[in-house]
């Protein structure tokens, strides 16, 4: 009886130890069986021991019981921001894109977790292809048109040839003209398996050699405009000088004509004056001769001669050259 009791006691102790070990193991192992996917992530189940990834089911944010040998391989489900800076063309841009949840297995099989580098490289190639059609003046002066062209090129390069199932203004270049319907798309038509939501063009950097050529072209253009203005100014000066000379010549002609007209009028006036004087003198002499009863023509001539001499202030008249005739006759 004592031996049986002793054996039972050992069994109880052993059972308690085993139960404790199981409980301890459960306490340690159970938390390892749960895995988490954050609300801003997508996830695939990956086996820890082999590294094998099951892409058949896409998990979104939540807590899942997978077992101790499994974990999640996660991808960012929220917006990706990509700064395309220091590109050896002209611009620096900020790109916002989202991974396509339904194409996540394809993205994983193609690029694994290194998709960001591939997306960045493809975006840069698309940007470089869209820029050369613009001149430096357009890059700096027509930003909205340049930004739209870059956005369209990058969106179609990363998004592929397939139409989005829900085309709207939020993804305005995801349903471009000629895109394929989703049920007709091959895997090769799906681009980088991302949706480009927005692109913001920030700074514009023009390489020094391009800037030098651009400034040289502007300088040559300004020099040509300056030369054209100088030639126009020279022509205007010559035309102005000709107009001034024409006005001066016209003024000289008018002045000479006025002088000639005035001289003619003066001569006519003098002639009329002399005519009036002589007429009046003739009438006066006739009246004088009649009143003095001078009828002899010789006496008339002598009287007229003496009267003419008296007009001169310095003339001195005398009879027999001894006596001065006083007064005017």
Secondary structure, DSSP 4 states (H G I P E B T S, - for coil): -HHHHHHHHHHHHHHHHHHHHHHHHHHHHHHHHEEEE-TTEEEEEEETTT--EEEEEEE-SEEEE--TTEEEEEEE-S-EEEEE-S-SSSEEEEEEEEE-GGGHHHHHHHHTT-HHHHHHHHHHHHHHHHHTTS-HHHHHH-HHHHHHHHHHHHHHHHH-SBPPSS--GGGTTTT-TTPBPGGG--GGGSTTSEEEEEEEEEEE---HHHHHHHHHHHHHHHHHHHHHHHHHHHHHHHHHHHHHHHHHHHHHHHHHHHHHHHHHHHHHHHHHHHHHHHHHHHHHHHHHHHHHT---HHHHHHHHHHHHHHTSTT---EETTTEEPPS--
